[in-house]
Amino acid sequence: MAPKGKVYRGSVKDFPGFDASQDAEALYNAMKGFGSDKEAILDLITSRSNKQRVEICQAYKSLYGKDLIADLKYELTGKFERLIVSLMRPPAYSDAKEIKDAIAGIGTDEKCLIEILASRTNQEIHDLVAAYKDAYERDLEADIVGDTSGHFKKMLVVLLQGTREEDDVVSEDLVEQDARDLLEAGELKWGTDEAQFIYILGRRSKQHLRLVFDEYLKISGKPIERSIRGELSGDFEKLMLAVVKCIRSTAEYFAERLHKAMKGLGTRDNTLIRIMVSRSEIDMLDIREVFRTKYEKSLHNMIKEDTSGEYKQALLKLCGGDDDAAGEFFPEAAQVAYRMWELSAVAKVELRGTVHPAGNFNDDGDAQVLRKAMKGLGTDEGAIIDVVTQRSNAQRQQIIKAYKAHYGRDLMADLKSELSGSLAKLILGLMLTPAQYDAKQLRKAVEGAGTDESILIEIMATRNNQEIKAIDEAYQQAYHKRLEDDLSSDTSGHFKRILVSLALGNRDEGPENLTQAQEDAKKLADVSSNESSDSLETRFLSILCTRSYPHLRRVFQEFIKMTNHDVEHAIKKRMSGDVRDAFVAIVRSVKNKPAFFANKLYKSMKGAGTDERTLTRIMISRSEIDLLNIRGEFIDLFDKSLHHMIEKDTSGDYRKALLALCGGED
């Protein structure tokens, strides 16, 4: 069923020993008399390919003179009926029906139009246009034009032509030209030249556009998706983002759509049915793989938790298996899993903070402003926030010295006495040097009863050699003990060994070595499948805690090629507790450090209550390093801005200070 030379990636295959007349008779009997045997219907229909189902419809008509789809509609109800009937239509006619429903009546289901037209191949588009004409005796383009408007309409019309280039021969000069044209049409232009976006994204081949996106990232410092969000709006923006996602990975696009259809309260059943039906004979195995990698649970399990009855059973049959139970990853999709993070993890991407040195800086003038804000009755928190959040850390250190010279007072002590609660922790944290602040956080994590392992992991797994050494020096100055000694006395086992290894600050800093990376990947792969737990953790420690980031990225890629799954999955499958969490943090930091922190920030604010300690710590520590990158990853991962979430989840002067550090709304 797969094209010649390609591996079949669907979950539904031709049924062996197929007999259309026999199946037609079985369905007739299942619907005969009072009630219907729904289980027999779903078992038969979900285990036949679409081509075989069409033959069953023809045999049913020949044997009984009746329309099988009409009989199924009569016998079944609700979501189950919609799913089964959708399976009986040829793919092009199923798409035609979905689009007709999307534009019929009052209002338009733009999401349905976007999903179908952004994801189909040229041939699928041509088949859809023909099926629509045959089924409804209407012109699809005319109906789309009549029901949509503006740039959204123009892009839909371009996609409806089904004329995307399919030549795999790519011109490097044209790649560079298209990347520059997109940049000049958006980021570098007052206003946006939407026509340029429509022409390039609507016409160029997928292979060509993937290289254009890589080039765009190099010359602009940001992924094309982020520029689209900044330059376009409304349904047009959503359509262009869908096109980009499908070009990067159609499987990832549908995995995201399926997750959104089931997450939270309620289920978007129309979306769920449409995707499960349309992809069951194309790339369902790839979608399952990406789904599990991205959301850390199998598609099978999410369907099982979110649906019920015969509807659930039919969806699970189309899903084709439970990856969590099987523990299997699929070769082609494993490469998709790697591409999901590889590009954004490239070291060439410029790391950008949100706090910069203030122009026309006057340390004595700032010291006076702060003194005035704290002098007398009451405190002017707004003035303090404005000064502290709008100066670089180096400038804040100068202000501390100027304050002491001018007033003979300790600025930190005065701030501590005037401020309170979360705002005090944030402002005082900003006044410390980065190394002093990290040292203080680590000290708090190990002192007293109990240890806050999550803080130890977050800091030790994400700091570079220079930062680690500076932290150790600050720690010794403040607490007269070596960081390594406190970590050793407060932790144990493999977790202690990981932290102590990281605390040495001796990670390699060179480029990747392909031969060594292949050897390292083989060591990790061998130990993941064969050796004892003790040997497993020792081997991972010897590689993850000592190799350079560029080298580890290559190790992870080679690991995927050898095992067909991601190194993070191997860690989660074989390890537990703090050791697992530490190794996962290192892996995620290597893959994409801004995404690692974006995820931690999201978790600190989602749900009931706010983890202000984590929120404060990350906003302080990343504000001059990569908070702008974190903001970009945040909106890419969670479809909401960090600014908006802080605004919604915090209050008062604490919120004002956090938003100043955030640096703007995306």
Salt bridges, closest charged atoms under 4 A:
ASP23 OD2 - ARG48 NE 2.63
ASP43 OD1 - LYS317 NZ 3.25
GLU55 OE2 - LYS51 NZ 3.49
ASP71 OD2 - LYS66 NZ 3.51
ASP95 OD1 - ARG120 NH2 2.80
GLU98 OE2 - ARG82 NH2 3.24
GLU98 OE1 - ARG274 NH1 3.20
ASP101 OD2 - LYS97 NZ 2.79
GLU115 OE1 - ARG257 NH2 2.85
GLU115 OE2 - ARG274 NE 2.91
ASP143 OD1 - ARG138 NH2 2.75
GLU165 OE2 - ARG204 NH1 3.58
ASP178 OD2 - ARG204 NE 2.68
ASP178 OD2 - HIS208 NE2 2.71
GLU187 OE2 - LYS222 NZ 3.36
GLU194 OE1 - HIS151 NE2 3.57
GLU225 OE2 - ARG248 NE 2.66
GLU252 OE2 - LYS294 NZ 2.71
GLU256 OE1 - LYS245 NZ 2.94
GLU256 OE2 - LYS294 NZ 2.82
ASP269 OD2 - LYS79 NZ 3.93
GLU281 OE2 - ARG53 NH1 3.96
ASP283 OD1 - ARG279 NE 2.98
ASP286 OD1 - ARG9 NE 3.03
GLU296 OE2 - LYS572 NZ 2.75
GLU296 OE2 - ARG588 NH2 2.34
GLU305 OE1 - LYS297 NZ 2.78
ASP322 OD2 - HIS300 ND1 3.71
ASP323 OD1 - ARG288 NH2 2.67
GLU332 OE1 - ARG9 NH1 3.39
ASP364 OD1 - HIS406 ND1 3.21
ASP366 OD2 - ARG391 NE 2.64
ASP414 OD2 - ARG371 NH1 3.74
ASP414 OD2 - ARG409 NE 2.83
ASP438 OD2 - ARG463 NE 2.84
GLU447 OE1 - ARG443 NE 3.82
ASP452 OD2 - ARG613 NH1 3.68
GLU458 OE1 - LYS600 NZ 3.82
GLU458 OE1 - ARG617 NH2 2.73
GLU484 OE1 - ARG482 NH2 3.44
ASP486 OD2 - ARG443 NH1 2.76
ASP486 OD1 - LYS481 NZ 2.71
GLU512 OE2 - ARG554 NE 2.94
ASP520 OD2 - ARG547 NE 2.80
ASP520 OD2 - HIS551 NE2 2.91
ASP526 OD2 - LYS522 NZ 2.94
GLU531 OE2 - ARG539 NH2 3.60
ASP534 OD1 - HIS494 NE2 2.95
GLU537 OE1 - HIS494 NE2 3.16
GLU558 OE2 - LYS561 NZ 3.48
ASP566 OD2 - LYS591 NZ 2.96
GLU568 OE2 - LYS572 NZ 3.00
GLU568 OE2 - ARG588 NH2 2.73
GLU568 OE1 - LYS591 NZ 3.42
ASP581 OD1 - ARG580 NE 3.11
GLU624 OE2 - ARG396 NH1 3.90
ASP626 OD1 - ARG622 NE 2.94
GLU633 OE2 - ARG226 NH2 3.91
ASP636 OD2 - ARG226 NH2 3.32
ASP636 OD1 - ARG229 NH1 2.46
ASP639 OD1 - ARG229 NH2 3.74
ASP639 OD2 - LYS260 NZ 2.53
GLU665 OE2 - HIS643 ND1 3.69
ASP666 OD1 - ARG631 NH2 2.98
